[in-house]
Structures are given as C-alpha cells and as structure tokens.
C-alpha cells in the first residue's frame, strides 16, 4: 500500500518538473541581454566586444537555434549534471552550487530548529489554555514578528548581539557562530505563523469527541495532550514547516546578503547583478527541485502520521 502511494507521488512530480524546467529556461532566456555578448564582456573585459566574436560564440552556445531546440539541449545537459559554467569565476555552475548549498542548508536547519524550539511549545501552551495570559502573550509576539521586516530584525540582531554585547561575529562565514544570528532572524518570522497554527490546531483537536471521551474515562490531562492531542495537532504544523524549509533556500536572500553568508541565495543575487545566465538558471532550478522534494517528504510524513490519508488514497 505505502510503496504504491509513494510511487504515485513520484509520478505526479514528472509534469511538475517539466513545467519548472520550461519556466526556468524561458524566464532567463527571454530576459534582456545577449548571453554571448555578456560572456564576452566578462571574458575580454570590454564593453564592446567584436560583433564577429559575438556571433561565433552565439553559434557555439546554440543561441541561433529555435527556442525548443535550445530548451531540449539545455534539459539534456541538465539531466547529466551539466549546467554550464560561470562567466565570472570560469567554474562550472554545478561546482558553484555545490559550494553554496551546504551554507544555506545549515542555515535552514538551524532556523527550523530555533522555530520548533520557540513556536511549538508556545503554540501548545496557548492552545491548551485559550484566552489565557500565555495565549495573549503569544498572540502579541506573533503580531510583532509578522509586522517586522527581516532586514530590520537582522540589523537589530547585529547591533545588539554582535556590536553591543560582542557575543557573535557581525558577518562572514566560518564556524557555527556565524550562523546563529541569521538563523534566529529567519526563525523569528517563521515562529509567528507556526505558533498560531499550532495554537489553532491544538484548540480544534481538544474539542474533538475522542478527547472528551478520554476525559470522561478519567485520563489525566497531560496524558491526553501527549498521547492523543499532540500528534493530530502537529499535522498542519509539519506541513507548514516543511514548505517553509523549502522556502528558506530561495527566501534567505536578504539575510544571507546582510550577514555575508556565501549561500545559494547570495550566489543568485550576485549572478543576477553580473547577468551570469548559466548560474541564474542553475540556482532557480535548484530552488525548485528542493522545494518539490521537500513537499514530497512532507506528503510521505503526513501519510505515516495519519494512516487515514494513506488508506483513502490507496
């Protein structure tokens, strides 16, 4: 039963990935600027490369072919792991992404860990005691967090913890200490919604008939929360946090640039500024693949946590 459902999910990804590849190719290909001319400008260090050299490079890059031929050629290379090369560093796009991806992955893991540590306990406490003091506090924290832009939170983190208290480095990369402030910056925004989802879900679950039955049988309140309510209430939270984990890879651009982390978000910004076409395509394709795969993992986790979903789909 389970392998069949997972297989069906994998098959559903095929048209999604095809659509993503088409959009990625078309957005970059139809953007202003001639990739051959841009590449020669970077290589020769001149604003006006010879027209015959541009035309020769266009022919070499296959840019004179119809768009569908260019797309098929690009996809066939991408499937083999050939995403072209960077016109700035002269390294392959895949090498650039491999270098930047672990940085963003560690940042995402730390941000989600901080989010879980902050938001889930507060959400549970607020859901167990609705309209209590802790519920009002958590609501206020959520509103403030959602109303504050990430760049402002990042600046405050630097001013308070890096400059005033001198506990963390201002920016750069290296050991784990360089990731703490940017991870907390991302976690503050993520915690706001996660907390409210956890709270709302817990309130709804605690009003279910099976919870009333457990109470009528004399089951202790803490046992009801741990063994009955928490598992079902966590399903929407897992879905949201799973999708946000994928979002961080593409959405941490501002944070990575403020803290000078050499992650994939910063790589994309630098590639856009220099019109490094191949790297732009590689980064966008990587973001999309990660997001799709994380959603697949969330779906599978959902089926294991809630068997009714598994049986209905089987």
C-alpha positions as CSV (number, residue, x, y, z in Angstrom):
1,X,0.0,0.0,0.0
2,X,2.6,2.5,1.1
3,X,5.1,1.9,-1.8
4,X,2.2,2.4,-4.3
5,X,1.2,5.7,-2.8
6,X,4.8,6.9,-2.8
7,X,5.3,5.8,-6.4
8,X,2.1,7.7,-7.5
9,X,3.5,10.8,-5.8
10,X,6.8,10.4,-7.7
11,X,5.0,10.0,-11.0
12,X,3.0,13.2,-10.2
13,X,6.3,15.1,-9.9
14,X,7.2,14.4,-13.6
15,X,4.9,17.0,-15.2
16,X,5.7,19.4,-12.3
17,X,9.5,19.1,-13.0
18,X,8.9,19.5,-16.8
19,X,6.9,22.7,-16.1
20,X,9.6,24.0,-13.8
21,X,12.3,23.4,-16.4
22,X,10.3,25.2,-19.1
23,X,9.6,28.2,-16.9
24,X,13.2,28.4,-15.7
25,X,14.6,28.2,-19.3
26,X,12.1,30.7,-20.7
27,X,12.4,33.3,-17.9
28,X,16.2,33.5,-18.2
29,X,16.3,33.0,-22.0
30,X,13.8,35.8,-22.7
31,X,15.3,38.2,-20.3
32,X,17.0,41.3,-21.7
33,X,20.6,40.9,-22.8
34,X,22.6,38.6,-25.1
35,X,24.3,35.8,-23.1
36,X,27.1,35.6,-25.7
37,X,27.8,39.3,-25.5
38,X,27.6,39.3,-21.7
39,X,30.0,36.4,-21.6
40,X,32.5,38.1,-23.9
41,X,32.3,41.3,-21.9
42,X,33.3,39.4,-18.8
43,X,36.0,37.4,-20.6
44,X,37.6,40.3,-22.6
45,X,37.0,43.0,-20.1
46,X,35.5,45.3,-22.6
47,X,32.0,46.9,-23.1
48,X,32.1,46.5,-26.9
49,X,33.3,43.0,-27.9
50,X,33.7,42.4,-31.7
51,X,30.5,41.5,-33.5
52,X,32.0,38.5,-35.3
53,X,33.2,37.2,-31.9
54,X,29.7,37.6,-30.5
55,X,28.2,35.8,-33.5
56,X,30.8,33.0,-33.3
57,X,30.0,32.5,-29.6
58,X,26.3,32.5,-30.2
59,X,26.8,29.7,-32.7
60,X,28.9,27.8,-30.3
61,X,26.3,28.2,-27.5
62,X,23.5,27.2,-29.8
63,X,21.7,30.5,-29.4
64,X,20.9,30.8,-33.1
65,X,18.8,27.6,-32.9
66,X,14.9,27.8,-32.3
67,X,13.9,28.0,-28.7
68,X,12.5,24.5,-28.5
69,X,15.9,23.1,-29.8
70,X,17.7,25.3,-27.2
71,X,15.4,24.0,-24.5
72,X,15.9,20.3,-25.3
73,X,19.6,20.8,-25.5
74,X,19.7,22.6,-22.1
75,X,17.5,19.9,-20.5
76,X,19.5,17.1,-21.8
77,X,22.7,18.7,-20.4
78,X,21.0,19.5,-17.1
79,X,19.9,15.8,-16.6
80,X,23.5,14.8,-17.0
81,X,24.5,17.4,-14.4
82,X,25.9,19.9,-16.9
83,X,24.5,23.3,-16.1
84,X,27.1,25.2,-17.9
85,X,29.8,27.5,-16.4
86,X,30.0,30.8,-14.7
87,X,31.2,33.7,-16.8
88,X,32.6,35.4,-13.7
89,X,34.6,32.6,-12.0
90,X,35.0,30.3,-15.0
91,X,34.0,27.4,-12.8
92,X,31.1,25.1,-13.6
93,X,27.7,26.1,-12.3
94,X,27.4,22.8,-10.5
95,X,30.6,23.5,-8.6
96,X,29.3,26.9,-7.6
97,X,26.0,25.5,-6.4
98,X,27.8,22.6,-4.5
99,X,29.9,25.2,-2.7
100,X,27.0,27.4,-1.7
101,X,24.3,24.8,-1.0
102,X,25.7,23.5,2.3
103,X,25.8,27.0,3.7
104,X,22.1,27.6,3.0
105,X,21.2,24.1,4.2
106,X,22.9,24.6,7.6
107,X,21.2,28.0,7.9
108,X,17.8,26.4,7.1
109,X,18.3,23.5,9.6
110,X,19.3,25.9,12.4
111,X,16.4,28.3,11.5
112,X,13.8,25.5,11.6
113,X,15.3,24.1,14.8
114,X,15.0,27.5,16.5
115,X,11.5,27.8,15.1
116,X,10.5,24.4,16.6
117,X,12.0,25.3,20.0
118,X,10.3,28.7,20.2
119,X,7.0,28.3,18.4
120,X,5.7,24.8,19.1
121,X,5.9,24.9,23.0
122,X,4.3,28.4,23.0
123,X,1.6,27.3,20.5
124,X,0.8,24.2,22.6
125,X,0.6,26.3,25.8
126,X,-1.6,28.8,24.1
127,X,-3.9,26.1,22.6
128,X,-4.2,24.3,25.9
129,X,-5.2,27.5,27.7
130,X,-7.0,29.7,25.1
131,X,-7.6,33.3,26.1
132,X,-5.2,32.9,29.0
133,X,-2.2,35.2,29.7
134,X,0.2,32.9,27.7
135,X,-2.3,33.0,24.8
136,X,-2.3,36.8,24.8
137,X,1.5,36.9,25.0
138,X,2.0,34.5,22.1
139,X,-0.5,36.5,20.0
140,X,1.3,39.7,20.7
141,X,4.7,38.1,19.8
142,X,3.2,36.8,16.6
143,X,1.8,40.2,15.5
144,X,5.1,41.9,16.3
145,X,7.1,39.3,14.5
146,X,4.9,39.4,11.4
147,X,5.0,43.2,11.3
148,X,8.7,43.5,11.4
149,X,10.7,43.1,8.1
150,X,13.5,40.6,8.1
151,X,16.2,43.2,7.2
152,X,15.2,45.2,10.3
153,X,15.4,42.2,12.5
154,X,18.8,41.4,11.1
155,X,20.1,44.9,11.7
156,X,18.8,44.7,15.3
157,X,20.5,41.4,15.8
158,X,23.8,42.8,14.6
159,X,23.5,45.9,16.7
160,X,22.5,44.1,19.9
161,X,24.3,40.8,19.9
162,X,27.3,41.4,17.6
163,X,28.2,45.1,18.3
164,X,26.8,45.9,21.8
165,X,27.3,42.6,23.6
166,X,30.0,41.3,21.2
167,X,28.8,37.7,21.5
168,X,28.6,36.8,17.8
169,X,30.5,37.9,14.7
170,X,28.9,40.7,12.7
171,X,29.1,38.9,9.3
172,X,31.0,36.4,7.3
173,X,31.4,32.7,7.3
174,X,33.3,30.1,9.2
175,X,32.2,28.2,12.3
176,X,28.8,27.7,13.7
177,X,28.8,31.1,15.5
178,X,28.4,32.8,12.1
179,X,25.1,31.1,11.5
180,X,23.4,31.8,14.9
181,X,22.2,35.4,14.3
182,X,21.0,34.8,10.7
183,X,19.2,31.6,11.8
184,X,17.4,33.4,14.6
185,X,16.5,36.2,12.2
186,X,14.7,33.8,10.0
187,X,13.3,31.9,12.9
188,X,11.6,34.9,14.3
189,X,9.5,35.4,11.2
190,X,8.7,31.7,10.8
191,X,7.8,31.3,14.5
192,X,5.0,33.8,14.3
193,X,2.8,31.8,11.9
194,X,4.0,28.4,13.2
195,X,2.9,29.4,16.7
196,X,-0.6,30.4,15.6
197,X,-1.1,27.3,13.5
198,X,0.0,25.1,16.5
199,X,-2.4,27.0,18.8
200,X,-5.4,26.9,16.4
201,X,-4.8,23.2,15.6
202,X,-4.5,22.3,19.3
203,X,-7.7,24.1,20.2
204,X,-9.6,22.3,17.4
205,X,-8.2,18.9,18.4
206,X,-9.1,19.4,22.1
207,X,-12.7,19.9,21.1
208,X,-13.0,16.6,19.3
209,X,-15.2,13.8,20.7
210,X,-12.4,11.3,21.3
211,X,-10.8,13.9,23.6
212,X,-14.0,14.3,25.6
213,X,-14.3,10.5,25.8
214,X,-10.7,10.3,27.2
215,X,-11.5,12.9,29.8
216,X,-14.7,11.1,30.7
217,X,-12.7,7.9,31.3
218,X,-10.5,9.8,33.7
219,X,-7.4,10.0,31.6
220,X,-5.0,12.6,33.0
221,X,-4.8,16.0,31.2
222,X,-1.1,15.7,30.5
223,X,-1.5,12.2,29.1
224,X,-4.3,13.4,26.8
225,X,-2.1,16.2,25.5
226,X,1.0,13.9,24.9
227,X,-0.7,10.8,23.6
228,X,-3.8,12.0,21.9
229,X,-3.9,15.7,21.0
230,X,-0.3,16.5,20.1
231,X,0.1,14.0,17.3
232,X,-3.0,15.1,15.4
233,X,-2.5,18.8,16.2
234,X,1.0,18.7,14.8
235,X,0.0,17.7,11.2
236,X,-0.8,21.2,9.9
237,X,2.4,22.4,11.6
238,X,4.5,19.8,9.9
239,X,3.0,20.8,6.5
240,X,3.8,24.5,7.1
241,X,7.3,24.0,8.5
242,X,8.1,21.6,5.6
243,X,7.1,24.1,3.0
244,X,8.9,26.9,4.8
245,X,12.1,24.7,4.9
246,X,12.0,24.8,1.1
247,X,11.1,28.5,1.2
248,X,14.3,29.3,3.2
249,X,16.5,28.1,0.3
250,X,15.1,30.7,-2.0
251,X,13.9,33.2,0.5
252,X,17.0,33.7,2.6
253,X,18.5,36.0,0.0
254,X,18.2,39.2,2.2
255,X,19.5,37.5,5.3
256,X,22.4,35.9,3.5
257,X,23.4,39.2,2.0
258,X,23.2,41.2,5.2
259,X,25.3,38.6,7.1
260,X,27.6,38.0,4.1
261,X,26.9,34.3,4.1
262,X,28.1,32.6,0.9
263,X,24.9,30.7,0.4
264,X,22.9,29.9,-2.7
265,X,20.6,33.0,-2.2
266,X,23.6,35.3,-2.2
267,X,25.0,33.4,-5.2
268,X,21.8,34.1,-7.1
269,X,21.9,37.8,-6.3
270,X,25.5,38.1,-7.4
271,X,24.7,36.2,-10.6
272,X,21.7,38.5,-11.4
273,X,23.9,41.5,-10.9
274,X,26.5,40.2,-13.3
275,X,24.0,38.6,-15.7
276,X,25.6,35.2,-15.2
277,X,22.9,33.4,-17.1
278,X,24.0,29.8,-16.5
279,X,24.3,30.3,-12.8
280,X,21.0,32.0,-12.6
281,X,19.3,29.1,-14.4
282,X,21.1,26.6,-12.1
283,X,20.1,28.4,-8.9
284,X,16.4,28.7,-9.9
285,X,16.3,25.0,-11.0
286,X,17.9,24.0,-7.7
287,X,15.4,26.1,-5.6
288,X,12.5,24.4,-7.5
289,X,13.9,20.9,-7.1
290,X,14.5,21.3,-3.4
291,X,11.0,22.8,-2.9
292,X,9.4,19.9,-4.8
293,X,11.4,17.2,-3.0
294,X,10.6,18.7,0.4
295,X,6.9,18.8,-0.4
296,X,7.2,15.1,-1.3
297,X,8.8,14.3,2.0
298,X,6.1,16.2,3.8
299,X,3.4,14.2,2.0
300,X,5.1,10.9,2.9
301,X,5.4,12.0,6.6
302,X,1.8,13.0,6.6
303,X,0.8,9.5,5.5
304,X,2.8,7.9,8.2
305,X,1.4,10.2,10.9
306,X,-2.2,10.0,9.7
307,X,-3.0,6.5,8.4
308,X,-6.5,7.5,7.3
309,X,-4.9,9.6,4.5
310,X,-2.9,6.6,3.4
311,X,-5.9,4.3,3.2
312,X,-8.1,6.8,1.5
313,X,-5.5,7.3,-1.3
314,X,-4.7,3.6,-1.6
